[in-house]
Amino acid sequence: MRGAKPGFYEFFAGGGMVRAGLGADWRCLFANDIDARKAASYAGAWGADALRVGDVHALRPADLPGVADLAWASFPCQDLSLAGAGRGLSGARSGAFWGFHALLAGLAAEGRAPRLVAIENVVGLVTSHGGRDFVALCDALARLGYVVGAMTVDAAHFVPQSRPRLFVVAARDPDPALAAPAPSPDCASPALIRAVATLPADLRAAWRWWRLPAPPRRNVDLADLVERDPQGVRWDAPEQTARLLALMSPLNLARVEAARAAGGFRVGALYRRTRRDAAGVRRQRAEARFDGLAGCLRTPAGGSSRQSLLIVEDGRVRSRLVSPREAARLMGLPDSYSLPARANDAYHLLGDGVVVPVVRFLSEHLLLPLLAAARGRDAA
């Protein structure tokens, strides 16, 4: 029986950032991750009672207790992201979706299908393999009896981090009032709109644009999250900062000088990229932004999670890595959330996570309304 407070299964749970976003309105029935270090952080935050550490492909429906209202899966993105090898849903990592799907199929066969399925991944899923992976995912959910919809939401609406992500929400017999006649311009990228327009006719019939309000306006900037006495990182030596500045183009150097001239305390996000020069030679460059946003956090293997900060104060320019606590704040986690002792473990945990207030936004404005409408029909 489904209780008064909706229950959820959380797959690829990491440190439980989806659980943090769903909050007290929900109860966790089951959580799973293959990474023991991430699972240790999950257990530290939420306890281990509902946690199973292991490969999703090895799970069976019998391992999942009760009847969940929601199954959430933030499956690995490496084969779908720009930094990956482009293997898509056939890759060893992103192919973990099929292990999750097999569990959904098994639950459906037992009459325990979750009313809702939520999937989070990089926006590259929409275009992976010429859009075929997106079609395959939608088709897999539709064949299980779900109506499918999706949206692209940039975490920059909520936290000072540029992090666009695709969220697929599938529902069984959803309330028509929660479907919109057209995609929201705030929650649908042009690539997603094009992908939906080219879906096969049977999938178009099973598609919905979900009705969502415009995301809120962010009221915090990168400088507001910066530690004045950073923990877990060291300041770069002056000569290292000078080398970073020497890698900048005139445009990026002008941004630094404008921040210096403005006075006060200014924080910029710094990235190292490889660019081709006018002769076509690939060279490392450094780029800076002072628009109040950090770039997308990724795992250390992807490089970008170890992005640096430029701190400009009283005419002085210093540089250092983003600290683990600052990265946690960029993911919307409270300072009470305990991070791994090793900085690289923290970066890995956070770079693979889901931004907490984005989950909360989707829960409040879509997931809970979908469930309330379904329960209302059940009670009628």
Secondary structure by P-SEA (a helix, b strand, c coil): cccccbbbbbcccccaaaaaaacccccccbbbbccaaaaaaaaacccccccccccccccccccccccccbbbbbcccccccccccccccccccccaaaaaaaaaaaaaaacccccbbbbbbcccccccccaaaaaaaaaaaaaaccbbbbbbbbcccccccbbbbbbbbbbccccccccccccccccccaaaaaaaaaccaaaaaacccccccccccccccccccccccccccccccaaaaaaaaaaccaaaaaaaaaaaaaccbbbbbbbbbbbbccccbbbbbbbbbcccccccccccccccccbbbbbbcccbbbbbcccaaaaaaaacccccccccccaaaaaaaaaacccaaaaaaaaaccaaaaaaaaaaaaac
